[in-house]
Amino acid sequence: MSYKKNVYSKFENNREFNLWFEIAKQGDAEAAYMLGMLFYRTGEQQDAIEAIKWFLKSAKQGYANAQHMLGLNFVNGFHIQPNMKEALKWFHAAAEQGHVEAQYEIGLLYAFGNHVKHNLSEAVRWFQLAAEQGHKEAQFELGMLYMLGKGVEKNLEEAVKSLRKAAELGHVRAQFALGGCYYTGGGVEKDITEARKWYRKAAKNGYVDAQYNIGRFYEYGVGVKRNFSVALKWFLIAAEQGHMLAQYEIGKFYGNGGGVRKDLKEAMKWYYKAAEQGHAAAQYDLGVCFYHGKGIKKNYAESFKWFLKAAEQEYALAQLGLGFCYSNGKGIKKDYAKAFNWFLKAAEQGVAEAQSEVGLCYALGNGIRKDMSKAVEWWHQAAEQGDVEAQYNLGMCYFKGENGKQDTKEAVKWFRKAAEQGYENAKNALRELGEK
C-alpha cells in the first residue's frame, strides 16, 4: 500500500489525473490509456511500471492506442522485458483497427527481421497500409523498397510516387532520394533543376549529404552558375558535421586556391579530418604534403604512413608514392623489391608514371630480374599516355637497339614526342641525330 501511496501521491492535486482515474476505475478503456500516459510521461521507473499496468487494462479492452504503446514497450524494453512475439501481437491488434503507427512498426519489424522472421513482402504490405493513411515514414520506406526491388517488383515510377508523397510532407531522406531520382532520371525524366530543388529542401532541413551535393552543384556549375564561395559555404556546413567528402573538398579548395586564398596549412587541417575517417584521396594528399613539406615540415615517416593507408585501399597514386618511398629510402628502409611491387600495383591500374617506373625497374634490374623486353612493354604503355620519361627512355631503347632491334626512325618518333613536352634530354638527342 505504501508503494501505491508513493506512486499516486504526486498526482493528488492533479485535476486531470483525478478525472481520468475515476473514469478508469469504472472500466473505461480510453481513461485507462490516458492514465497510463500520465504515469509514463514522468519518466520515472515506478511510474512506468504503473503505466504499463494501465496500458494492459486498456489494451485488453481493444483500445488501439494502448495496444500500440504496449507493442513499443515490448520492442524497446522500456521498463519491461523485451519480447518481440508480444510486441508483434499487440501491434497486430492495433494495426487491424487501422492504427497507422502500429502498421508502420509491423513493417519495420518485418523489414529488418528484428527478432521476427525477415519478410520483405510482409513489410511492403504493412508499409503500404500505413502509407495510404499518409504516414510519411512508411511512404519513404515503401518508396525505397520499390526502388531497390526488395519485397516487391522493382518499379522506379512507383518509387518516385511514394517518395514524392513523403517528401512533400517534409520527410528529409525522401527529399534527398527524390533529388537523386531527378538527378539520374530514375523513374522520372531527368531534371537538374528539380534535383537541385529537392536537394536544397533536404539541405535546409539539415540533411548533410544534401548539403554536400548542393556544394558540388555550385563547385561544378551543375544547374546553377558556378560559384566557389557558395560551394565552400555548403561544404563547410556539411564538414562541420563530420561529412568526410565535404572535408576533403574544402582541403582541395585551400590546397589549390580555388575560390579561396591558397592556404596549405588550412588544406592540411581538412585533409587530416577526412583522412582520419578513411578517405583514401585525402590520405594520399596528406602523404604528399608530408613528403614535399607542403603546409607542414617534411616528415617522410608520416608520408609513408599515410601513403600506406591509402594504398591499402587500392588508391593507385598512393601505391606509386609508396614505390618512391621504398626506392629512395624515404620514411622506410630502402627496398627495391617492395618498391617494384608497389609500382606494379599502380601500373596495373593504369597510372602512367608507375608504368614508366616499372619499365625502369626491368631495365635496371631493380627489385626484379632485368628484362628489356618487359621494360619496353611497360614504357610503351606509359609513353602512349604521354609520360615524358617513358617516351625518352623508349627512344633511347630503340636508338641503342637494347631490345634486340635498332630502329632510328622509331627512336626519333619518341624523342620528338618527349621534346614537344619540353624534355631537354630528348631535344639534345634529336639535335645529335640531326633532327629538328
Secondary structure, DSSP 8 states (H G I E B T S, - for coil): -HHHHHHHHTTTT-HHHHHHHHHHTTT-HHHHHHHHHHHHTT--HHHHHHHHHHHHHHHHTT-HHHHHHHHHHHHHTSSS---HHHHHHHHHHHHTTT-HHHHHHHHHHHHHTSSS---HHHHHHHHHHHHTTT-HHHHHHHHHHHHHTSSS---HHHHHHHHHHHHHTT-HHHHHHHHHHHHHTSSS---HHHHHHHHHHHHHTT-HHHHHHHHHHHHHTSSS---HHHHHHHHHHHHTTT-HHHHHHHHHHHHHTSSS---HHHHHHHHHHHHHTT-HHHHHHHHHHHHHTSSS---HHHHHHHHHHHHTTT-HHHHHHHHHHHHHTSSS---HHHHHHHHHHHHHTT-HHHHHHHHHHHHHTSSS---HHHHHHHHHHHHHTT-HHHHHHHHHHHHHTTTS---HHHHHHHHHHHHTTT-HHHHHHHHHTT--
